[in-house]
Amino acid sequence: MNTTLKKKTKHIPASYDVIISGAGPVGLFLACELALAKCRVLILEKTVEAHSPLKQLPFGIRGLSAPTIEALYRRGLLQELEIHKHLKNPHQNAVQGARRQAGHFAGIPFHDGDIDITQWKYRLPNATPTSLITEMEELETVLSRRAVILGVEIKRGFAVTGLHQNDKGITVQASAHSFESKWLVGCDGSRSAVRKTGGFEFAGTEPEFTGYSAKVDILNPELLKPGRNITSTGMYMQSQPGYLAIQDFDAGAFHGSAKPVTREHLQEVLRRVSNTDVTISTLHIASTWTDRARQVTSYRNGHIILAGDAAHIHAPLGGQGLNLGLGDAMNLGWKLAATIQGKAPEGLLDSYSIERHPIGAQVLDWSRAQVAIMKPDPNARALHAIITDLINTTDGATYFAGRVWGVSTQININGMHPLVGCSVPNFEFENGTEIGELMYNGRGILLDFDQNTSIKKLASEYNGQIDYISTTAKEQLGLCAALIRPDGIVAWATDNVMEISELQKAMAKWFVNQHID
């Protein structure tokens, strides 16, 4: 793909391994992963200012799911987040105890007391939390700080406007400058310039509604109910007084019109959706969004790769978009770094799209299903009633919690043990160290609970790519040994007398044997 600028560009001959378009959480986390593996990384971000009211509480509130929390913990980043330590539930009138709302599906809550955590048999008592609260600005601040420490270069005010790739790499044009790199990764959001110019097919479904997020002053706030309210014409929610989220089922017409949100327009929508005569006296800030659901058919085109909202978009119901994107970054980082450094087995980089595309498709369908039962029509109300009954059962609440929190996420990588493709349990060793603390360096781990000499010898053939750990854990879940990828996914495991050939196959699939006879 070749897009040429009309105005003269200044060529900057810096040799980067990877250029990332977008300094949001996904781009920053990916940069950290690459820089941890000693790759030279440049981030180009179109906005000049990193701060925005829309990134701060309450607009910028985001819920992190179990896989994201584990990823941050395994890189020593979780401890740097502060908001979750004092903000457990941001919504007013939050109930505590067994009836505490633990999450929701289409606004239908599931509760702590209904969830049977014993169904997640590989989740240990010392596991990181299943969910916690943060905000976009806090997350970006923590990730930016780490990226800079690792040597990542971040340029703000540089919007990608063109690119040209060949079999050796890619040239990126941004703000009258030209940069060269081996790879380009688009983490530049739902309106991704990299996706649009990089030759990707973006397939999916059109929206059912326009969503609004707004901060307002209301003359008669007592007319509005607190919390989330599904009505005969849509949905409105007050997380805090004056902070509104509204869904108006107009097939996305207003959002698509690109018209500014005025006080008068927002008041008309709120009155119609809430069926009240509420009066907005002042509109401080507002933004719109939709439930349009699209996904690229492949996450890679030559030397161009997509991650996060650049690769998939959907309604922000349940806050799964951020977690999905950070999962992309964790999956991609070590694979791209190994490819750059000549340590990647054949097909390793292709496995990024193979593994992440199905997970993205699942999240899009999860979003579509929520929209389907939130529509203001009799069919949707009937479905809503049935889902409400199911979610108030133990098995129902446990299923929805597993999906929303990401606890039940499993990648299909063809392993015989049920733990293969899952996140590694947070084993605590006899000396008190947890396995997550041993993953800060971004390498894989060959975990040997039986001190098997054959396993130790095999590990030595992959020196520098994996760490061999031979010890015992306080709870071993019946395992004898396990191979853990740098992203924390179990690639092989056994709880019986093992055949070394199966481990050899798994090692060769994910790492390069450096043994010289």
N, C-alpha and C positions, 0 to 999 in steps of 0.2 A: 504494500500500500504506500502510495507516494502522494503527499499533500504539500503543495508548494506555496510559500508565502509570497505575496506581491511585493511587500516591502523588504528592504535589504536586511539580512540577518547577520549577526556577529557570531562567527564560529568559535566555539570553545572546545579545544581538542582534548579535554580531560578524558581519561580512560576510566570509565566506571564499569563495574560488573553489572550493576542493576540501577536503572532509573525507575523510581516509583512516582506516579502521578497521583497526588492526593495525600495531605498530611492529617487526615482523620485518624481515628483509632486503628482502623485496619491497615492503612499504609504505614503508620508509625510502628505498629507491632510487627509487621512484616520486615520493616527496616531493621528493627532490633534483632530479629531472628537471623537475618542475613549478616549483619555486622558482628553478631556473636560468633559466626562461623568465619570471620575475617574477610568478608566480601566488602568491596568498595561500593557504597550506596549513596545515591543522590535522590532527595525528595523534592519534587517540584509541586508547589501549592499555589493555586490561582488567587486565593484571598491574601490580602496583605496583613490583616489583623487576625490573630488567633482567637481573640475573645469575642463572645457574642452572648446577649441575654438568652438566646434560644438554646445555648449550650449549658446554661446554668439552671439550678433548681428554680421553679418546678418544671419548666419546659424541657430542660435537658436531662431530666431524670431517666435513668435506664436501670433495668434489672439485669444482673449478670446471672447466667445459668451455670450449672455444675461444670460442664466442660471448659467454659471460659475461666471460671474461678480456679480450676485445677491448672490451666495453662499459665495463668498469672503466678500462681503459687510455685509452679515448677521453674519459673525464671526469677524468683525472688522479688516479684513486683506486687504481690497481693498485700504485703505488709505496708506498702506505701499508700494504699488507699485509706482515707480517713472517714468519709461520709457515712459509710455503712456502720461504723462503730457507734454512732450516736443517732442514726436515723434508721429505725427498723421498719417502720411502716409510714409512708408519707401522707397517707390519706386520713382525713379527719374522721372522727367517730370509729376508729379502727378497734375491732374487738380482739381481745387477747385470749389465751388459753386454747382449749381444744377446738373452739369455734373460730379461731383466728383464720382469716382468709389467707391461704397460702399461695393463691394464684387464681387464674380464671380462664375460661374458654368462652369466647364471645360474650364476656361480661357475666357469665354464670360462675360463681365462686366455687372453689373446692377448699376444704378446711383441713387444718393440721390433724385434728382428731380422727379424720376418716382415712388417713393415709397409712397403709401397712408397709413400713419400711423393711420388714423381714422378707418381702418379695424380692428385694434387690440383694441377693445373697453374696455378691462380690463387693458390696459397699461396706467398708469397715467402719467401726464406731468413731475412729479418729479422722475420718474423711473430712475434707474441706466442706464448707456449707453448700447446700443445694442451690441457694440463691442469695443474693445480697444487692443492696442499693448503691448506685453511684450516679454520677452525672457525666455528661460528655466532656465538660471542661476539665474536671478532675482527672478523668482517664487520659485525655490528650496531654495534660500537663505531666503526668507520671511517665507516660510513654515517650514524650518528647525529651524529657530529662535523661532517660535511659539511652535513647537513640544518640543524643549528643555525646554522652559519656563514651559510647561505643565507637564514635567517630563518624556517625552519619552526618552528611551535609544537607541542610534544609534551606531551600530558597523559596521565599514567599513573594507573591506578586508575579509568579511565573505560570501562566496558563498554557497548557499544551495546545498548540494550534496546528501542528503538522508532524508527520513522521514518515520515515523511509527505512525499510528493512531489506537486508540481503542475507545471504547465507552465513555471514560473519557476525552480524549484529544489527544495530538499529541507530538511526540518527533522529533525534527528537528536537523539534522546533518549539520554542516557548519564549514569548515576550521579546522578540527580535534577537534571540540568541539560539544557537544550535549546540546540542550536546550529543556526545556519542557514548554508546553503551553496548554491552553484549546482550542485555535483556531490558525490556520495558514491561512494567506491571501497572495496569490501570486499577487504582484504588480510588478513583475520582467520582464515586457516587452514582446516583440514579441517572444523571444526565451526562454520563461519562464521555468525554471527548475522545479518550483512547478507544473505547468501544465503537464509537461512531466512525472514527477514521481508520480503525484497525481491521475492518472487514469481518465483523462478527454478526451472526444472525441472532436477533433478540425476539424470541417467540413467546407468546402468552395470551392473556385475556385482558379485556378492557375493564375499566372501573364501574362499580355500582354506585359509589358515593363520592362526595367531596368532604374531606375532613378538615376541621378548623382547630387550631390551637391559639388561644388568645389570653391576654391579660387585660382585664377591664375593670371599671368601677360601675357598680350597679346600684341604682337608687332604691330598689325594692328587692334585695337579695333573699328575703324570706320566702319569696314565691318559688324559688328553685330548691329542690331537694339536694342534700349533700350526696356525695358519692356518684356512682355510675347508675344512670337511669335510661332504660330502654323504653321508648314510647311507641305509639302507633304511627309515628312519622319519622322516627330516627333514634338517635341516642345523644344524650349530653351528660357530661361528667364535670363535677367540681372536685379537683384534688385538694384544693384549698380555696377559701373565699376569693372570688375574683379571677381565678385561674380556670379557664374553661377548655374543654375538648368537646367538639360537636361532630356528629356524623349526619349529613343530609343526603339522602338517597336520590341524587340528581344525575346519576350515571357519570359523575365526574365533570359535569358541564361547567360549573363555575371555576374549578381548578384549571380546566383546559382553556378557559377564556383568557387567562393571564391578567384578569382585572385585579386592581388593588382591593384589599378588604377594607371597606369603610365601616364606620360605626353604624350607619343606617342599615347597610346590608347585613352585618353580623346580627344586629338586633332583630331584623326581620326573620332571619334563619332561626335564631334562638327562640323567638316567640312561637314560631310554627312548630319546631321540634319539641319544645317543652310544653306547648299548649297553655302558655301563661301570657300575661301582659307585662312581662319583665321589661325594664327600661335600662339601657346601657347609657350612662352619662358620659363616660370617657373610654376610648379605646387606646390603650398604650402600645400594644404590639400584637401582631397576628400573622399567622402563616397558614397555608393550606396544603393538603396532601390527599392522596387517593388510595384505593385498594387495587390499582392496576398491578397485575401479577405477570411478570415476564422473566425469562431466563435465557442466557445465551446457550446455544446448542452445544458449544464446546468452549471450555475455559482458556484454550490456547490456540493461537494462530501464529505459527512460526516462532519468532522471538518475542511475541507479544502475549502476555498473560493477563487475565482479569481476576479480580478478587473483590469480595464485598458487594455493595450495591451496584457496582459497575457490571457485575456478572448476574445479579438477580435482584428484583424488586418485588415488594408485596406490601400489603397493608401493615402498619405498625401496631398490630393487635397482639398483645402479649410480649412485645419488645424483643422478638426473636431475631430481627434483622441484624442488630449489632453482634449478637452472639454467633450468628451464622457467618458473618464476615470475619470475625476474629478466629473462628474455626478454620476458615479458608487460609488465613495467614499462617496459623500454626502448622497446618498440613503442608503448605507450599514452601515455607522458609527453608527447612532442612533439605528438601528435595532439590530446590533450585540451587542452593549453596553447593551441594554435592555434585550437581551437574557442572557448575562453573569450575569446580576444583578437580574435575576428572575422577571423582570418587563415586559416580552413580552407575549402578547396574543398568543394563538396557531396559528401557521402559519405566524407569523410576519417575521421571518428570511427568510422563503421560498418566501415571497413576493419580496425580493431583486431580485432574478432571474426572477420571474414572471414579474416584472415591467421593469427591465433593459434589458432583453434579446430582447424584441421586438424593443426597441429603438436602441439597437446595430445593429439589423438586418436592420433597416431602414437606418442607416448610411452606412452600407456596401453596400446596394443597391444604395444609393445615390452616393457612390464612383464608383461602377460598371457602373452606367449610365454615369458618366463623362468620364470614360475611353472609353466607347463605342462610344461616339461622338468625341473623340480626335484621334481615330485610323486613320492612313493615307490611307483611301480607299474611294471610291465614296459613299458608303452607309453612312458612318460616316459623310462625308461632307454634304450630303443631310439633315441628322438629325441636324447637326450643324447649318445650315442655318435656319431651322424651329425654333429651340430653340432661336436663335438670334432674330428672329422676335418677338417671344413671350416675351422674357425677356425685350424687349424695349417697352412693353405696361405697363400701370399702374398696372393692375391686375397681369401680369406676374412678374414684378419687385417686387411687394409686396409679391407674393407667394415665390419667390426665396429668398428674404430677410428674410422672416419669417422662412424658413427652415435653411438657412445658419446661421442666428443669433440665432436660437433656440427660437424665440419669440412664435412660434406656437406649441411648444412642449407641449403635454398633455399626462399624464399617464392614462391608462384605469383602474380606480379603482371603477367604477360603482356608480356614483352619479347622482342625478336628476338635480342638478344645473349645468349650462355650465361651471362654474368656477372650479368645482371639478376635480382634477387631474392636474390643472394648477399651476403655481407659483403664490403665493399670491401677489396681487398688493401692491405697496409700499405706503400704506395708510399714510397720514400725519395727525396727530391728532391736536386738537385745540391748544395744548401747543407747537406745532412746532416739536415734536418728530415724527420720522418715524418708522413704524413697524419693519423695518430691524434692527434698533438700539436696539430693545427689544428682539432680537433673539441671541445676543452674547452668552448667557448661554447655547444654544443648546437644550432648552426645547420647547415643543409644546405651542401653544397659543389658547385659547378659546376667541374669539373676540366678544363682545356683544355691539352692537350699541344702543340697546333698553333698557338696564338696566333691563333685564328680571330676576326675582328672581329665576325662575326654572333653568335657565342656570347657575346662580351663585352657586346654591346648587349642581348641577351636577358637576361643576368644582371642588368643595371642595372634592369630592370623589376621585379625581385623583391628590391629593396634591403631589408636588415634580416632577410630570411628565409634567404638563402643567401650564402655567400662565394664570390667568383669567384677562382680560382687558375689563373694562366697561367704554366706553368713546364715543365721537363722532369724526368723521374725517371731514376734509374740503371737501372731495369728497368721498362718501360712495358707489357709483356705484349702488345704490338701495338696498344694502344688509342690512339685519337686524342683522345677526350674521354669524360667520364662525369659523370652526375648522381648525387650521393650524398645520401640522406635524412639527417636529424639522427640517426637511430638506426644509421647506418653501413651501411644496405642500399643496394646499387646500384639506382637506379630507371631508369636509361637508360645505355647505353654504345654506342660505335661504334668499329670498327677500320678503317673504310673512309671514302672521301669521303662525308660525311654530308649528309642532307637535314634542313634546319633545322626542317621541319614536325614531324618525329618528336620532336625535343627539345622543341618548343613544347607538344606534347600531353603529354609527360611532366611538364614544369614545371607545366602547368595542372592536372594530376591531383593533385599533391602540395602545391602552393603557390598563393597568391593573387597575381595580377598587380596591382601597385600603380602601374603606369605610367598617367599621365594625359596624354592627347593635348592 
